[in-house]
Amino acid sequence: MQSMTIEQLRAASNAGGVSGVTLKGQGGVFFVQIVTRSGIDAVLSKARSTEPRRFGNPLSALNVLRDIGITVGQFDASEYDPADKEPDAGNRGRADAMREAHEAAAYNQWLAAEIQESIGDLRPSVPHDEVMIRMDARIAHHKAAGTKRA
């Protein structure tokens, strides 16, 4: 069975080359099976691979098909087993990756601002050795006083 990306499916559909699609449940996920007018069977794949695109929720698959312009198709849940759900089926993995990317970008922006502020600070620099002597004295003072803060 061949594979087709969303862009390829959209182009084939717009050209009238798709004779049908089936939303097929298998295990705990759904796949989109495609039949072209030339009789080729294909499965909807991820954008940059031939790995089949898995949908944990059939509504997500239906939304993708509708956005492509495919509004009529078949549904086969004969091999679907909701107890066999894959932990990262659907967009959950992608959503987590995007959240982490946004957090990393926000941190990088904060860090760049802190660095820029430090570069623009006009106060005289304190040598590292002097800072360490001061910190050691503060730590010793707090230990002697019985506090845990430095």
Residue, then its C-alpha position, 0 to 999 in steps of 0.5 A: m500500500q502506498s502513502m499520501t501526505i495531506e498535500q498530495l491527497r488535497a492535490a489528488s482530490n482537487a484533480g478528481g483523482v480520489s474515488g473514495v476514502t475510508l476512516k478505518g479503526q485498527g486497534g486504538v487508532f484510526f487511519v485514513q485509507i484512500v482509493t484513487r481513480s487509477g485503482i491505487d490504494a494508499v494511506l494518509s501519512k505523516a508530512r515528511s515520512t511514509e509512516p501512516r498518520r494515526f488519529g486517536n479521535p476519529l473527529s480529528a480525521l474527519n476535520v482533516l478530510r473536510d478541510i481538504g474538501i472530502t466530505v463523503g466517505q466510508f467508516d470501518a470500525s470493525e477492528y477498532d478497540p478503544a481499550d487499545k489506545e496508543p498513549d500518544a495517538g493524535n496531536r498530544g505529542r505534537a501539542d506537548a512539543m509545541r508547548e515545550a518549544h514556546e517555553a524554551a523560546a520564552y526562556n531564551q527571550w528572558l535570558a537575552a534580556e537579562i544578558q543585555e541588561s547586564i551588558g548595559d549596567l554601568r556599575p563597576s565590575v567586581p572580580h570573581d575572587e572578590v565575589m567568592i570571598r564575600m560569599d564565603a564570609r556571608i555563608a560563614h556568618h549565617k552558619a555561625a548565626g544558625t540560619k540556613r539562608a545565604 
